[in-house]
Each structure stands twice: as C-alpha cells, then as structure tokens.
Amino acid sequence: MRTFAAVLLVVSLSACAAAADQAPVAEPYQPQPKSDAWWVQRHGDLLARTAKGGVDLLFLGDSITQGWDCRLMLADPATDHDGAGRATWERLYAPRHAAEFAIGGDGIQHLLWRITAGGEVAGLTPRLVVLMIGTNNLADPAATPERVAAGIGQAAKVIGERLPMSRLLLLGVFPRGKSATDPQRERVLEVNRRIATLDDGARVRFLDIGPAFCAADGTIDAAIMPDFLHPGPAGYEIWATQMEPLLSEMLTAAPLTK
C-alpha cells in the first residue's frame, strides 16, 4: 500500500512539474516609439537634456512622473496644467541635480524604446534611477498583471544594462480609481506583488507607497488625486515624503563597483 502511495506521489509531482513547464510565459514587450508630434517633440527635449549631462537623480516614467515639473501636454488644452509637483520638485530634487525623463501616455514598450534605440540615457551616469511605469499598460483590459509585471522587470533589466553604475528605486504602480472596489485596484496590487520580488536589497530596491494615497477605507480623496490617477500638489508632497528615507539612503550609499 505504501509503495502504491509512493508511486502516486511521484506521478503527481511529475504531472505538476510538467504543467509548470508548459505554463505560458508572459510575452515580452517590444520597444516601440510613438509618432505623435508632441511625443516626438518631448522626446527631442529629453535628448537635449541628456546632452547637457550632470544628472545624479533620474526619474523615468509616464504622465504621473512627468507631472513633477512640467506641463503634461494633454490632448485637451483645457485640462492641461503646469507640473503639479513643481514646488516640491524645486525644493527637494532640483538641488540634487535631478531630471525627469517621462512622457504622458507612455507604456512599458515606449519607455523601453526611449532608453534603448531612443538614446535618452546614453552617456548619463546617475547615482540613482527612480522608475514607475505600467499603469497605461494596465489600462488595457487584455493586458494581464503577469505580463505587465514581467514588462516592468524587462525595463528594470534594461536600465541595469544601460546604466550599470546606477542604483534603481522601483516604485509600485499607484492605485487607480476613487473606490477600493475599483476593478483596477486588484490588478495594480497583483502587479506590485510580483515586481516586489525584484528587490535584491542592494542595487534594486522596491517601494510601494500606494496605501499612503488612500483613506482607511481605501478611497482616494480628489484633493490628493484630482482624477484618481494623477497626483495633485498634495499627492506629490505625499509621494516625496514617503519616498525620501529610502531615496536619501540610496543616493548617499557608496558608489557601485563593476
């Protein structure tokens, strides 16, 4: 009887291993530029900033990051605004020789292109890179959290290859939607659960500050995120406050060695 049970166990384990081997692998994102005139212009502006050099702290991302210190260049001028986080940026990050290389509407595939074929980080040697990307990919209902998380891992890997002497502060995707029951909330949580494993305790650190934007019941106040996606001035201040301890620690750590 024991022999039979042992055989069943071996067969069961073999079946599980076979199933794991056959599990679908998330399709990687392919680097892709955009052709919109304003996107091309913004990319050109970022290349000009790259040429100037002198960047010790580099922020990479989409409109959420772009909102730190410049206009979002939204399609509807009536809803456009100057960087909601500019006052905080000027106080905390400009003195640290920071630059934000972000373009509204970008997904993982667009960021990958900008830091590879697009040449935006060529020649830069920042001590620290702050990365948050993926919310625009999650907006596509067909995009699984598994694929989005794998894509963020792609971006982190490419950044490590292009900027081998830079530490990476990987931020969790911010919560979306006013209510805790918004369908996007669980998708965001799943992405963040997956990318948290990229934290190696040394070159790459993960930080999820999403809960700081939410009340006890999980709702987001419009005073913090006016559209329940992009932070307003109060939201950027929360972001900075939550991020400062780890950011400061990583910026002042001993330089990496090859």
C-alpha positions in Angstrom: 0.0 0.0 0.0 2.8 2.4 0.9 4.6 1.5 -2.4 1.4 2.3 -4.3 1.0 5.7 -2.5 4.7 6.5 -3.2 4.1 5.8 -6.9 1.1 8.0 -6.9 3.1 10.8 -5.2 5.8 10.6 -7.8 3.3 10.6 -10.7 1.5 13.6 -9.1 4.7 15.5 -8.7 5.8 14.7 -12.3 2.5 15.9 -13.6 2.8 19.2 -11.6 6.3 19.7 -13.0 5.1 19.1 -16.5 2.3 21.5 -16.0 4.7 24.1 -14.7 7.0 23.6 -17.7 4.0 24.1 -20.0 2.8 27.3 -18.2 2.6 30.2 -20.6 5.4 32.7 -20.4 4.3 36.4 -20.4 5.0 37.8 -23.9 7.8 40.4 -23.7 7.1 44.0 -24.7 8.8 45.1 -27.8 10.4 48.6 -27.8 8.2 51.0 -29.7 8.2 54.7 -30.3 5.2 56.9 -30.9 4.7 59.2 -33.9 2.5 61.9 -32.3 4.1 65.4 -32.9 4.0 66.3 -29.2 5.6 63.0 -28.2 8.4 63.4 -30.8 8.9 67.0 -29.5 9.0 65.8 -25.9 11.5 63.1 -26.8 13.7 65.7 -28.6 13.6 67.9 -25.5 14.7 64.9 -23.3 17.6 64.2 -25.7 18.7 67.8 -25.4 18.7 67.4 -21.6 20.7 64.2 -22.0 23.3 66.1 -24.0 23.8 68.5 -21.1 24.6 65.7 -18.7 25.0 66.3 -15.0 22.1 64.1 -13.9 22.6 62.5 -10.5 19.0 61.5 -9.9 16.9 60.4 -12.8 13.1 59.8 -12.8 11.7 57.6 -15.5 8.0 57.0 -16.3 4.8 58.3 -17.8 2.5 61.3 -17.1 2.5 60.6 -13.4 6.2 61.2 -13.3 6.1 63.9 -15.9 3.7 65.9 -13.6 6.6 66.6 -11.2 7.9 69.6 -13.0 6.4 70.3 -16.4 3.2 70.5 -18.5 1.7 67.2 -19.3 0.8 68.3 -22.9 -2.6 66.6 -22.7 -4.7 66.4 -25.8 -7.2 68.8 -24.4 -5.5 72.1 -23.6 -8.4 73.0 -21.2 -7.4 70.2 -18.9 -3.6 70.7 -19.2 -1.7 72.2 -16.3 1.8 73.0 -15.1 3.5 70.3 -13.2 1.5 69.7 -10.0 4.6 68.6 -8.2 6.8 71.5 -9.3 7.1 73.2 -5.9 8.1 70.0 -4.2 10.5 69.2 -7.1 12.2 72.5 -6.8 12.6 72.1 -3.1 13.8 68.5 -2.9 15.1 67.3 -6.2 16.4 70.2 -8.3 19.2 70.8 -5.7 20.2 67.1 -6.2 20.7 67.6 -9.9 17.6 65.6 -10.8 15.9 65.2 -14.1 12.6 63.6 -15.0 12.5 61.7 -18.3 8.8 60.9 -18.6 6.2 61.2 -21.3 2.5 61.2 -20.7 0.7 58.2 -22.1 3.8 56.0 -22.3 3.6 52.3 -21.7 6.4 49.9 -20.9 7.1 49.5 -24.7 7.6 53.2 -25.2 9.9 53.6 -22.2 11.9 50.6 -23.5 12.4 52.3 -26.8 13.4 55.6 -25.3 16.1 54.1 -23.2 17.5 51.9 -25.9 17.1 53.0 -29.5 15.9 56.4 -28.5 19.2 57.2 -26.7 17.7 59.1 -23.8 20.1 57.8 -21.2 23.2 57.5 -23.4 26.2 58.9 -21.6 24.3 59.6 -18.3 25.7 58.3 -15.1 23.1 59.0 -12.4 23.7 57.7 -8.9 20.0 56.7 -8.7 17.2 56.0 -11.1 13.6 56.2 -9.9 11.3 54.1 -12.0 7.5 53.9 -12.1 5.8 52.5 -15.3 3.0 50.2 -16.2 -0.3 51.9 -15.3 -1.0 52.7 -19.0 -0.5 49.0 -19.9 -2.9 48.0 -17.1 -5.5 50.3 -18.7 -5.7 47.7 -21.5 -8.2 45.0 -20.2 -6.4 42.4 -22.3 -3.1 43.0 -20.5 -2.7 40.6 -17.7 -1.0 41.7 -14.4 1.5 38.9 -15.1 2.6 40.4 -18.4 2.7 43.9 -17.1 4.8 42.8 -14.1 7.1 40.9 -16.4 7.4 44.0 -18.6 8.4 46.2 -15.7 11.0 43.5 -15.0 12.2 44.0 -18.6 12.5 47.7 -18.0 14.5 47.2 -14.8 16.8 44.8 -16.5 17.4 47.2 -19.5 18.1 50.1 -17.1 20.7 47.9 -15.3 22.3 47.1 -18.6 22.4 50.7 -19.9 23.2 52.3 -16.5 25.3 49.6 -14.7 26.6 52.1 -12.1 23.2 53.4 -11.1 21.0 52.1 -8.3 17.3 51.6 -9.1 14.4 52.6 -6.8 11.5 50.7 -8.3 8.1 52.2 -7.3 5.0 50.2 -7.1 2.3 51.3 -9.6 0.0 53.8 -7.9 -3.6 52.9 -7.1 -6.3 53.8 -9.7 -9.9 54.8 -9.2 -11.7 56.5 -6.3 -13.0 53.4 -4.6 -11.2 50.4 -3.1 -13.6 48.3 -5.2 -12.5 49.8 -8.5 -11.6 46.8 -10.8 -8.1 48.2 -11.4 -7.2 48.1 -7.7 -6.7 44.4 -7.6 -4.8 44.4 -10.9 -2.4 47.0 -9.5 -1.9 45.0 -6.3 -1.1 41.9 -8.3 1.5 43.7 -10.4 3.1 45.2 -7.3 3.1 41.8 -5.5 5.1 40.4 -8.5 7.6 43.2 -9.0 8.4 43.4 -5.3 10.4 40.3 -5.9 12.9 42.3 -8.0 14.2 43.9 -4.8 17.7 42.5 -4.3 18.5 44.5 -1.2 21.4 46.2 -2.9 21.2 47.7 -6.4 17.5 47.4 -6.8 15.0 48.4 -4.1 11.2 48.2 -4.3 8.9 50.7 -2.6 5.1 50.7 -2.7 3.7 53.9 -1.4 0.2 53.4 -2.8 -1.5 53.0 0.6 -0.4 56.5 1.6 -2.7 58.0 -1.0 -5.7 56.2 0.4 -8.0 56.7 3.4 -8.7 53.9 5.9 -11.5 52.6 3.7 -9.3 52.6 0.6 -10.9 55.6 -1.1 -8.8 58.3 -2.7 -9.6 62.0 -2.0 -9.8 64.2 -5.0 -7.6 66.7 -3.1 -4.8 64.1 -3.4 -5.5 62.8 -6.8 -7.9 65.0 -8.7 -8.7 62.4 -11.4 -8.0 59.4 -9.1 -4.9 58.6 -11.1 -2.6 61.6 -11.3 -1.4 63.2 -8.0 -2.2 66.9 -7.4 0.2 69.1 -5.4 -0.8 67.4 -2.1 -0.3 64.0 -3.8 3.2 64.8 -4.9 4.1 66.0 -1.4 2.9 62.6 -0.1 4.9 60.9 -2.7 8.1 62.8 -1.8 7.6 62.3 2.0 7.0 58.6 1.6 10.0 58.1 -0.7 12.5 60.4 1.0 14.0 57.9 3.5 14.9 55.2 1.0 15.8 57.7 -1.8 18.2 59.5 0.5 19.7 56.3 1.7 20.3 55.1 -1.9 21.6 58.4 -3.1 24.2 58.6 -0.4 25.3 55.0 -0.5 28.8 54.1 -1.6 29.1 54.1 -5.4 28.6 50.8 -7.1 31.5 48.9 -8.5 31.6 46.7 -11.6 
